[in-house]
Amino acid sequence: MKLPQTSLEAKHLPVMIDEVLEICNPKNGGSFLDCTFGAGGYSKELLKYQKSEVIALDRDSSVKSIATQLQIKHKKRFKFYNLKFSEINQIKNENIRGIIFDLGYSLNQILDLNRGLSFKSKGKLDMRMGLNEFSCDEVIKKMSQQNLFKIFKYFGDEKYAKPISKKIVKLRENKKIETQDLVEIIESVKMKKKGKSSSTKIFQALRIFVNKEISELINGLINAYNILPIGGVIVVVTFHSIEDKIVKFFFKEYSEVKNTSRYLPKNITAKKYFNLVKKKPIIPSYNEIKINPPSRSAKLRFAYKMENGCDFKNFLKNYKYLKDIENLDFDA
């Protein structure tokens, strides 16, 4: 039986919206790409500025009803595409001033227990955000112990990845593993402490794998750079350390001039592709965390594009091992 879905109008607050608006400066007009539309928080705020236009993307088709309302209200100033943000290069617009990624799940997605994104869900493990190749149920049912271990270790930084993966493979011989079964496996291995969840890291790892979030982020950032005019800004809000490390490397690696040879004069052989105004991430204020507790783990990084022509070889090489894990075979 399907569980009741939460309203798409659930109270999801856009994280660090004041900081995002200050960075993007929509009062001067231009087009802005909201790459993770969700409940429409960023798009709605950007559209309050009459000179601004918003192009929104989301892989989750369930948000179309919110997008339709904005299309009716703002007509020529708002467009929505049911696309993954790695496909941002399909957007054709020469007046883009800012591209925004909010990598967190919206409240309505977490609270929709049919999705199985939360360890509070019941029934089948799903975790698909839309436009997926497979569900979490297939991963738990078919993936080898060794590959489950890799997913839990690298995407969840789970200390108990080996015994948890071993117990999953053993239990699935006799029964279909659903959400609560997985939670019980994790808690039995990790000796759950009262009042604390032991499942967060495993569920994070599975969500990343099912939705190929690492590949999405890497390809999304590169394609955002490619379509962004010089002077435009890329803004990224992350919620866990893997995402933040990737974004930090992306901006830092290509905002510093590096010489190809120590014998050449300084600054003669390389370009700066980004202007990184702040090296450290912006974090939510105490007041924001008080009003919106899920924002407490958020980090905001941004950079302005300075040059065209970056090939991102070092970026792709540095995170190839994570993309390889996302492409593991179902070899159980």
Contacts in CASP RR format, 6 or more apart in sequence:
PFRMAT RR
TARGET T0000
AUTHOR 0000-0000-0000
METHOD contacts of the structure
MODEL  1
MKLPQTSLEAKHLPVMIDEVLEICNPKNGGSFLDCTFGAGGYSKELLKYQ
KSEVIALDRDSSVKSIATQLQIKHKKRFKFYNLKFSEINQIKNENIRGII
FDLGYSLNQILDLNRGLSFKSKGKLDMRMGLNEFSCDEVIKKMSQQNLFK
IFKYFGDEKYAKPISKKIVKLRENKKIETQDLVEIIESVKMKKKGKSSST
KIFQALRIFVNKEISELINGLINAYNILPIGGVIVVVTFHSIEDKIVKFF
FKEYSEVKNTSRYLPKNITAKKYFNLVKKKPIIPSYNEIKINPPSRSAKL
RFAYKMENGCDFKNFLKNYKYLKDIENLDFDA
2 114 0 8 1.000
3 113 0 8 1.000
3 114 0 8 1.000
3 121 0 8 1.000
3 122 0 8 1.000
5 112 0 8 1.000
5 114 0 8 1.000
6 107 0 8 1.000
6 108 0 8 1.000
6 111 0 8 1.000
6 112 0 8 1.000
7 108 0 8 1.000
8 39 0 8 1.000
8 62 0 8 1.000
8 63 0 8 1.000
8 65 0 8 1.000
8 66 0 8 1.000
8 108 0 8 1.000
9 39 0 8 1.000
9 66 0 8 1.000
9 108 0 8 1.000
10 39 0 8 1.000
10 106 0 8 1.000
10 107 0 8 1.000
10 108 0 8 1.000
10 111 0 8 1.000
11 107 0 8 1.000
12 38 0 8 1.000
12 39 0 8 1.000
12 41 0 8 1.000
12 106 0 8 1.000
12 107 0 8 1.000
12 108 0 8 1.000
13 41 0 8 1.000
13 291 0 8 1.000
13 292 0 8 1.000
13 295 0 8 1.000
14 20 0 8 1.000
14 40 0 8 1.000
14 41 0 8 1.000
14 42 0 8 1.000
14 45 0 8 1.000
14 102 0 8 1.000
15 102 0 8 1.000
15 104 0 8 1.000
15 237 0 8 1.000
15 284 0 8 1.000
15 288 0 8 1.000
15 292 0 8 1.000
15 294 0 8 1.000
15 295 0 8 1.000
15 298 0 8 1.000
15 300 0 8 1.000
16 237 0 8 1.000
16 282 0 8 1.000
16 284 0 8 1.000
16 288 0 8 1.000
16 295 0 8 1.000
16 298 0 8 1.000
16 300 0 8 1.000
17 41 0 8 1.000
17 42 0 8 1.000
17 45 0 8 1.000
19 282 0 8 1.000
19 300 0 8 1.000
20 42 0 8 1.000
20 45 0 8 1.000
20 100 0 8 1.000
20 235 0 8 1.000
20 237 0 8 1.000
20 300 0 8 1.000
21 45 0 8 1.000
21 46 0 8 1.000
23 233 0 8 1.000
23 235 0 8 1.000
23 302 0 8 1.000
24 32 0 8 1.000
24 46 0 8 1.000
24 97 0 8 1.000
24 98 0 8 1.000
24 100 0 8 1.000
24 233 0 8 1.000
24 235 0 8 1.000
25 97 0 8 1.000
26 32 0 8 1.000
26 46 0 8 1.000
26 49 0 8 1.000
26 51 0 8 1.000
26 52 0 8 1.000
26 97 0 8 1.000
27 49 0 8 1.000
27 51 0 8 1.000
27 52 0 8 1.000
28 51 0 8 1.000
28 97 0 8 1.000
29 49 0 8 1.000
29 51 0 8 1.000
29 52 0 8 1.000
29 53 0 8 1.000
29 97 0 8 1.000
30 51 0 8 1.000
30 52 0 8 1.000
30 53 0 8 1.000
30 95 0 8 1.000
30 96 0 8 1.000
30 97 0 8 1.000
31 52 0 8 1.000
31 53 0 8 1.000
31 54 0 8 1.000
31 55 0 8 1.000
31 93 0 8 1.000
31 95 0 8 1.000
31 96 0 8 1.000
31 97 0 8 1.000
31 98 0 8 1.000
32 46 0 8 1.000
32 52 0 8 1.000
32 53 0 8 1.000
32 54 0 8 1.000
32 55 0 8 1.000
32 96 0 8 1.000
32 97 0 8 1.000
32 98 0 8 1.000
32 99 0 8 1.000
32 100 0 8 1.000
33 54 0 8 1.000
33 55 0 8 1.000
33 56 0 8 1.000
33 57 0 8 1.000
33 88 0 8 1.000
33 91 0 8 1.000
33 96 0 8 1.000
33 98 0 8 1.000
33 99 0 8 1.000
33 100 0 8 1.000
33 224 0 8 1.000
34 40 0 8 1.000
34 42 0 8 1.000
34 43 0 8 1.000
34 46 0 8 1.000
34 54 0 8 1.000
34 55 0 8 1.000
34 56 0 8 1.000
34 57 0 8 1.000
34 100 0 8 1.000
35 56 0 8 1.000
35 57 0 8 1.000
35 85 0 8 1.000
35 88 0 8 1.000
35 99 0 8 1.000
35 100 0 8 1.000
35 101 0 8 1.000
35 220 0 8 1.000
35 224 0 8 1.000
36 57 0 8 1.000
36 58 0 8 1.000
36 85 0 8 1.000
36 100 0 8 1.000
36 101 0 8 1.000
36 102 0 8 1.000
36 103 0 8 1.000
36 104 0 8 1.000
37 43 0 8 1.000
37 56 0 8 1.000
37 57 0 8 1.000
37 58 0 8 1.000
37 63 0 8 1.000
37 66 0 8 1.000
37 67 0 8 1.000
37 80 0 8 1.000
38 58 0 8 1.000
38 60 0 8 1.000
38 63 0 8 1.000
38 66 0 8 1.000
38 106 0 8 1.000
38 108 0 8 1.000
38 109 0 8 1.000
39 63 0 8 1.000
39 66 0 8 1.000
39 106 0 8 1.000
39 107 0 8 1.000
39 108 0 8 1.000
40 56 0 8 1.000
40 63 0 8 1.000
40 66 0 8 1.000
40 67 0 8 1.000
40 70 0 8 1.000
42 100 0 8 1.000
42 102 0 8 1.000
43 54 0 8 1.000
43 56 0 8 1.000
43 70 0 8 1.000
43 78 0 8 1.000
44 70 0 8 1.000
46 52 0 8 1.000
46 54 0 8 1.000
47 54 0 8 1.000
47 70 0 8 1.000
47 74 0 8 1.000
47 77 0 8 1.000
47 78 0 8 1.000
52 77 0 8 1.000
53 76 0 8 1.000
53 77 0 8 1.000
53 78 0 8 1.000
53 95 0 8 1.000
54 70 0 8 1.000
54 74 0 8 1.000
54 77 0 8 1.000
54 78 0 8 1.000
54 79 0 8 1.000
55 78 0 8 1.000
55 79 0 8 1.000
55 80 0 8 1.000
55 81 0 8 1.000
55 91 0 8 1.000
55 93 0 8 1.000
56 67 0 8 1.000
56 70 0 8 1.000
56 78 0 8 1.000
56 79 0 8 1.000
56 80 0 8 1.000
56 81 0 8 1.000
57 80 0 8 1.000
57 81 0 8 1.000
57 82 0 8 1.000
57 83 0 8 1.000
57 84 0 8 1.000
57 85 0 8 1.000
57 87 0 8 1.000
57 88 0 8 1.000
57 91 0 8 1.000
58 67 0 8 1.000
58 80 0 8 1.000
58 82 0 8 1.000
58 83 0 8 1.000
59 82 0 8 1.000
59 83 0 8 1.000
59 84 0 8 1.000
59 85 0 8 1.000
59 129 0 8 1.000
59 130 0 8 1.000
59 131 0 8 1.000
59 211 0 8 1.000
60 109 0 8 1.000
60 129 0 8 1.000
60 130 0 8 1.000
61 82 0 8 1.000
61 130 0 8 1.000
64 80 0 8 1.000
64 82 0 8 1.000
67 78 0 8 1.000
67 80 0 8 1.000
68 80 0 8 1.000
70 78 0 8 1.000
70 80 0 8 1.000
71 78 0 8 1.000
71 79 0 8 1.000
71 80 0 8 1.000
81 90 0 8 1.000
81 91 0 8 1.000
82 131 0 8 1.000
83 90 0 8 1.000
83 131 0 8 1.000
84 131 0 8 1.000
84 216 0 8 1.000
85 101 0 8 1.000
85 216 0 8 1.000
85 220 0 8 1.000
86 215 0 8 1.000
86 216 0 8 1.000
86 219 0 8 1.000
86 220 0 8 1.000
86 223 0 8 1.000
87 223 0 8 1.000
88 99 0 8 1.000
88 220 0 8 1.000
88 223 0 8 1.000
88 224 0 8 1.000
88 227 0 8 1.000
89 223 0 8 1.000
89 226 0 8 1.000
89 227 0 8 1.000
91 227 0 8 1.000
93 227 0 8 1.000
94 229 0 8 1.000
95 229 0 8 1.000
96 227 0 8 1.000
96 228 0 8 1.000
96 229 0 8 1.000
96 232 0 8 1.000
97 229 0 8 1.000
97 232 0 8 1.000
97 233 0 8 1.000
98 228 0 8 1.000
98 232 0 8 1.000
98 233 0 8 1.000
98 234 0 8 1.000
98 235 0 8 1.000
99 224 0 8 1.000
99 227 0 8 1.000
99 228 0 8 1.000
99 232 0 8 1.000
99 233 0 8 1.000
99 234 0 8 1.000
99 235 0 8 1.000
100 235 0 8 1.000
100 236 0 8 1.000
100 237 0 8 1.000
101 217 0 8 1.000
101 220 0 8 1.000
101 221 0 8 1.000
101 224 0 8 1.000
101 234 0 8 1.000
101 235 0 8 1.000
101 236 0 8 1.000
101 237 0 8 1.000
102 237 0 8 1.000
103 213 0 8 1.000
103 217 0 8 1.000
103 236 0 8 1.000
103 237 0 8 1.000
103 238 0 8 1.000
103 239 0 8 1.000
103 243 0 8 1.000
104 237 0 8 1.000
104 239 0 8 1.000
105 117 0 8 1.000
105 207 0 8 1.000
107 294 0 8 1.000
109 115 0 8 1.000
109 117 0 8 1.000
109 129 0 8 1.000
110 117 0 8 1.000
110 118 0 8 1.000
111 118 0 8 1.000
113 120 0 8 1.000
113 121 0 8 1.000
113 122 0 8 1.000
114 121 0 8 1.000
114 126 0 8 1.000
115 121 0 8 1.000
115 126 0 8 1.000
115 127 0 8 1.000
115 128 0 8 1.000
115 129 0 8 1.000
116 123 0 8 1.000
116 124 0 8 1.000
116 125 0 8 1.000
116 126 0 8 1.000
116 127 0 8 1.000
116 136 0 8 1.000
116 179 0 8 1.000
117 126 0 8 1.000
117 127 0 8 1.000
117 203 0 8 1.000
117 207 0 8 1.000
118 203 0 8 1.000
119 179 0 8 1.000
119 182 0 8 1.000
119 183 0 8 1.000
119 197 0 8 1.000
119 199 0 8 1.000
119 200 0 8 1.000
119 203 0 8 1.000
121 179 0 8 1.000
122 178 0 8 1.000
122 179 0 8 1.000
122 180 0 8 1.000
123 178 0 8 1.000
123 179 0 8 1.000
123 180 0 8 1.000
124 135 0 8 1.000
124 137 0 8 1.000
124 178 0 8 1.000
124 179 0 8 1.000
125 135 0 8 1.000
125 136 0 8 1.000
125 137 0 8 1.000
125 139 0 8 1.000
125 140 0 8 1.000
125 177 0 8 1.000
125 178 0 8 1.000
125 179 0 8 1.000
125 182 0 8 1.000
125 206 0 8 1.000
126 135 0 8 1.000
126 136 0 8 1.000
126 137 0 8 1.000
127 135 0 8 1.000
127 136 0 8 1.000
127 206 0 8 1.000
127 207 0 8 1.000
127 210 0 8 1.000
127 211 0 8 1.000
128 135 0 8 1.000
128 136 0 8 1.000
128 210 0 8 1.000
128 211 0 8 1.000
129 211 0 8 1.000
130 211 0 8 1.000
132 210 0 8 1.000
132 211 0 8 1.000
133 212 0 8 1.000
134 210 0 8 1.000
134 330 0 8 1.000
135 210 0 8 1.000
136 206 0 8 1.000
136 207 0 8 1.000
136 210 0 8 1.000
138 330 0 8 1.000
139 148 0 8 1.000
139 151 0 8 1.000
139 206 0 8 1.000
139 209 0 8 1.000
139 210 0 8 1.000
139 330 0 8 1.000
140 148 0 8 1.000
140 168 0 8 1.000
140 172 0 8 1.000
140 177 0 8 1.000
140 182 0 8 1.000
140 206 0 8 1.000
141 172 0 8 1.000
141 176 0 8 1.000
141 177 0 8 1.000
141 332 0 8 1.000
142 330 0 8 1.000
142 332 0 8 1.000
143 151 0 8 1.000
143 328 0 8 1.000
143 330 0 8 1.000
143 331 0 8 1.000
143 332 0 8 1.000
144 169 0 8 1.000
144 331 0 8 1.000
144 332 0 8 1.000
145 165 0 8 1.000
145 166 0 8 1.000
145 168 0 8 1.000
145 169 0 8 1.000
145 332 0 8 1.000
146 165 0 8 1.000
147 328 0 8 1.000
147 329 0 8 1.000
147 331 0 8 1.000
148 161 0 8 1.000
148 164 0 8 1.000
148 165 0 8 1.000
148 168 0 8 1.000
148 169 0 8 1.000
149 161 0 8 1.000
149 162 0 8 1.000
149 165 0 8 1.000
150 325 0 8 1.000
150 328 0 8 1.000
151 205 0 8 1.000
151 206 0 8 1.000
151 208 0 8 1.000
151 209 0 8 1.000
151 325 0 8 1.000
151 328 0 8 1.000
152 158 0 8 1.000
152 161 0 8 1.000
152 164 0 8 1.000
152 165 0 8 1.000
152 201 0 8 1.000
152 202 0 8 1.000
152 205 0 8 1.000
153 161 0 8 1.000
154 205 0 8 1.000
154 321 0 8 1.000
154 322 0 8 1.000
154 325 0 8 1.000
155 204 0 8 1.000
155 205 0 8 1.000
155 206 0 8 1.000
155 208 0 8 1.000
155 209 0 8 1.000
155 214 0 8 1.000
155 242 0 8 1.000
155 322 0 8 1.000
155 325 0 8 1.000
156 201 0 8 1.000
156 202 0 8 1.000
156 204 0 8 1.000
156 205 0 8 1.000
156 208 0 8 1.000
156 242 0 8 1.000
157 201 0 8 1.000
157 241 0 8 1.000
158 164 0 8 1.000
158 201 0 8 1.000
158 202 0 8 1.000
158 205 0 8 1.000
160 186 0 8 1.000
160 189 0 8 1.000
160 190 0 8 1.000
163 189 0 8 1.000
164 185 0 8 1.000
164 186 0 8 1.000
164 189 0 8 1.000
164 190 0 8 1.000
164 202 0 8 1.000
167 185 0 8 1.000
167 188 0 8 1.000
167 189 0 8 1.000
168 177 0 8 1.000
168 182 0 8 1.000
168 185 0 8 1.000
169 332 0 8 1.000
171 177 0 8 1.000
171 181 0 8 1.000
171 185 0 8 1.000
175 181 0 8 1.000
177 185 0 8 1.000
182 199 0 8 1.000
182 202 0 8 1.000
183 199 0 8 1.000
186 192 0 8 1.000
186 198 0 8 1.000
186 199 0 8 1.000
186 202 0 8 1.000
187 198 0 8 1.000
187 199 0 8 1.000
190 198 0 8 1.000
192 198 0 8 1.000
204 240 0 8 1.000
207 213 0 8 1.000
208 214 0 8 1.000
208 242 0 8 1.000
208 326 0 8 1.000
209 325 0 8 1.000
209 326 0 8 1.000
212 326 0 8 1.000
213 243 0 8 1.000
214 242 0 8 1.000
214 246 0 8 1.000
214 319 0 8 1.000
214 322 0 8 1.000
214 323 0 8 1.000
214 325 0 8 1.000
214 326 0 8 1.000
215 323 0 8 1.000
215 326 0 8 1.000
217 243 0 8 1.000
217 246 0 8 1.000
217 247 0 8 1.000
218 246 0 8 1.000
218 315 0 8 1.000
218 316 0 8 1.000
218 319 0 8 1.000
218 323 0 8 1.000
221 234 0 8 1.000
221 236 0 8 1.000
221 246 0 8 1.000
221 247 0 8 1.000
221 250 0 8 1.000
222 312 0 8 1.000
222 315 0 8 1.000
224 234 0 8 1.000
225 234 0 8 1.000
225 273 0 8 1.000
225 305 0 8 1.000
225 310 0 8 1.000
225 312 0 8 1.000
228 234 0 8 1.000
228 305 0 8 1.000
229 305 0 8 1.000
230 305 0 8 1.000
230 306 0 8 1.000
230 307 0 8 1.000
230 308 0 8 1.000
231 304 0 8 1.000
231 305 0 8 1.000
231 306 0 8 1.000
232 304 0 8 1.000
232 305 0 8 1.000
233 302 0 8 1.000
233 303 0 8 1.000
233 304 0 8 1.000
233 305 0 8 1.000
234 251 0 8 1.000
234 302 0 8 1.000
234 303 0 8 1.000
234 305 0 8 1.000
235 300 0 8 1.000
235 301 0 8 1.000
235 302 0 8 1.000
236 247 0 8 1.000
236 300 0 8 1.000
236 301 0 8 1.000
236 302 0 8 1.000
237 298 0 8 1.000
237 299 0 8 1.000
237 300 0 8 1.000
238 244 0 8 1.000
238 247 0 8 1.000
238 298 0 8 1.000
238 299 0 8 1.000
238 301 0 8 1.000
239 297 0 8 1.000
239 298 0 8 1.000
239 299 0 8 1.000
240 297 0 8 1.000
242 322 0 8 1.000
244 281 0 8 1.000
244 299 0 8 1.000
244 301 0 8 1.000
246 319 0 8 1.000
247 301 0 8 1.000
248 281 0 8 1.000
248 301 0 8 1.000
249 315 0 8 1.000
249 318 0 8 1.000
249 319 0 8 1.000
250 315 0 8 1.000
251 274 0 8 1.000
251 276 0 8 1.000
251 301 0 8 1.000
251 302 0 8 1.000
251 303 0 8 1.000
252 276 0 8 1.000
252 279 0 8 1.000
253 314 0 8 1.000
253 315 0 8 1.000
254 272 0 8 1.000
254 273 0 8 1.000
254 274 0 8 1.000
254 310 0 8 1.000
254 312 0 8 1.000
254 315 0 8 1.000
255 272 0 8 1.000
255 273 0 8 1.000
255 274 0 8 1.000
255 275 0 8 1.000
255 276 0 8 1.000
255 303 0 8 1.000
256 272 0 8 1.000
257 266 0 8 1.000
257 267 0 8 1.000
257 270 0 8 1.000
257 271 0 8 1.000
257 272 0 8 1.000
258 270 0 8 1.000
259 266 0 8 1.000
259 267 0 8 1.000
259 268 0 8 1.000
259 269 0 8 1.000
259 270 0 8 1.000
260 269 0 8 1.000
260 270 0 8 1.000
261 269 0 8 1.000
271 306 0 8 1.000
271 307 0 8 1.000
271 310 0 8 1.000
272 306 0 8 1.000
272 307 0 8 1.000
273 305 0 8 1.000
273 306 0 8 1.000
273 307 0 8 1.000
273 309 0 8 1.000
273 310 0 8 1.000
274 303 0 8 1.000
274 304 0 8 1.000
274 305 0 8 1.000
274 306 0 8 1.000
275 303 0 8 1.000
275 304 0 8 1.000
275 305 0 8 1.000
275 306 0 8 1.000
276 303 0 8 1.000
277 302 0 8 1.000
277 303 0 8 1.000
277 304 0 8 1.000
278 301 0 8 1.000
278 302 0 8 1.000
281 299 0 8 1.000
281 300 0 8 1.000
281 301 0 8 1.000
282 299 0 8 1.000
282 300 0 8 1.000
282 301 0 8 1.000
283 298 0 8 1.000
283 299 0 8 1.000
283 300 0 8 1.000
284 292 0 8 1.000
284 295 0 8 1.000
284 296 0 8 1.000
284 298 0 8 1.000
288 295 0 8 1.000
289 295 0 8 1.000
289 296 0 8 1.000
END
